[in-house]
Amino acid sequence: MQAKKILITGAYGLIGNKLFRHLDGLGGGYEVYGLGRRKAPSKRLKEEASYVIDRERYAVVDIADFEAVKRSLQGMDVVVHMAADPGSEDWQSIRSSNLTGAYNVLEAARQNAVKRVVLASTVQVNRGYALQEEYEKVFAGECEELPAGFRRIRHTDPVKPVSLYGASKVWTEALAHVYAHAHGVSCLCVRIGWVTPSDWPDRRMVFPVWCSARDATAMIELCIEAPMSLRFDVFYAVSDNRCGWADIDHAREVLGYEPRDHSQDYRERFRTQAQGNQPDLGWRSKAQ
């Protein structure tokens, strides 16, 4: 059986590099390639922890350069689009990396007859729910158990971004819907939770939406391998967090996603390390 050719954009980003390592270590089923704006780890990925990609399988490409992106996608079976500005709130950077970048990848996929594109979205598309009283404490990570009657936010609920980054990922999901239904490219969007360099929830606000590296890579692998009859869908990728607000039942039902990690396992570690430090104000510190 011929190996499936996978291209990961943003392959030296925190999640992209961990995904490259994971897929590359699975044996002969995948032939993995990467691209990025530079051959150096992102600020979130420690250099000593990065997975070094062979020169023959990596291209330095500006995601805003359509012709360069198009050349990189030639011959690929699946593209995992991870490259993005993850939250600088600089409009020029967001527009170039997140808006133009998403369009370039999807249009290049169409022109190269790529069968599937898996696109990194974010739980931040629904961060605005934290402004509602019934969600405030859960978003802030102040609950170790969900309140009675609490309704987790589903992938079908209205999006409520509160940042340019979150809004740019709403655009990514909408554009993916266009390419899935108007151009026949299978597009699966993954609303990834908070993946940390330390791989544990090191702030209170992270607990509800923490996603371990192995849960994130497992979810993306499931999307790569999903039946081609699945033309478009949106999934939350978070770990099995007791106090989480994102509903992962849809990913369980459609993909068979079963997260292996739980943020509550780190509560005591968080309490111990937080002693003597400045108080963690959670999500509200970001909203002010």
Secondary structure, DSSP 8 states (H G I E B T S, - for coil): ---EEEEEETTTSHHHHHHHHHHHTT-TTEEEEEEESSSS--TTS-GGG-----GGGEEE--TT-HHHHHHHTTT-SEEEE--S--S---HHHHIIIIIIHHHHHHHHHHHTT-SEEEEEEEGGGGGGGGGSHHHHHHHTT--SS--TT---B-TTS-----SHHHHHHHHHHHHHHHHHHHS--EEEEEEE-B--TTSS--SGGGGGGB--HHHHHHHHHHHHHS-TT--EEEEEE----TT--B--HHHHHHH-------GGGGHHHHHHHHTTS----THHHHH-
